[in-house]
Amino acid sequence: MSDGRGFDWPALLRVGLSRLGLRPAEFWALTPAELQLMLGPSAEAPPLLSQGLVALMAAYPDKKKGVEDG
């Protein structure tokens, strides 16, 4: 949705009105997060594959709870 310069509002409005079938007032009432949810996942965000999962597990290993952890 952004190339580092901010939102491309004309393109987003076009998609909102044509693809999503929103009326202008409905479009402008949405938050950016709601609009992103309605548009679906970004093509820029690939699915988490096994290598990504391994990297996450290495970065954030599970820890056993101690007595004071409840």
C-alpha positions in Angstrom: 0.0 0.0 0.0 2.9 2.3 0.4 6.3 2.9 -1.2 7.7 4.8 1.7 6.1 8.1 0.6 2.7 7.4 2.3 -0.6 6.1 1.2 -1.6 6.3 -2.5 -5.0 7.6 -1.7 -6.3 7.9 -5.3 -5.4 4.3 -6.0 -6.9 3.1 -2.7 -10.1 5.1 -3.4 -10.3 3.5 -6.8 -10.0 0.0 -5.4 -12.4 0.8 -2.6 -15.1 2.1 -4.9 -14.7 -0.3 -7.8 -13.4 -3.6 -6.3 -15.0 -3.4 -2.9 -18.1 -1.6 -4.0 -17.9 1.0 -1.3 -19.6 4.4 -1.4 -17.3 7.3 -0.9 -18.6 8.0 2.6 -18.1 4.3 3.5 -14.6 4.4 2.2 -13.6 7.5 4.1 -15.2 6.2 7.3 -12.8 3.2 7.3 -9.5 3.2 9.2 -6.4 2.2 7.2 -6.3 -1.1 9.2 -9.9 -1.9 8.2 -9.2 -1.1 4.6 -6.2 -3.3 4.6 -8.2 -6.1 6.1 -10.9 -5.8 3.5 -8.3 -5.8 0.7 -6.8 -9.1 1.9 -3.2 -10.2 2.4 -0.5 -8.2 0.7 1.5 -9.9 -2.1 4.6 -8.5 -0.3 4.0 -10.7 2.7 5.0 -14.3 1.9 3.7 -17.2 3.9 5.8 -18.4 6.8 7.7 -21.4 5.6 9.7 -23.9 7.5 12.9 -21.8 7.3 11.1 -18.8 8.7 9.6 -20.9 11.5 13.1 -22.2 12.4 14.4 -18.7 12.5 11.6 -17.6 14.8 12.0 -20.5 17.1 15.8 -19.8 17.4 15.1 -16.1 18.1 12.4 -16.8 20.7 13.0 -20.2 22.2 10.4 -21.8 24.6 11.3 -21.6 28.2 10.1 -23.9 30.9 8.1 -22.2 33.6 9.7 -21.9 37.0 8.0 -22.1 40.4 7.6 -18.3 40.5 6.0 -18.2 37.0 2.8 -19.8 38.3 
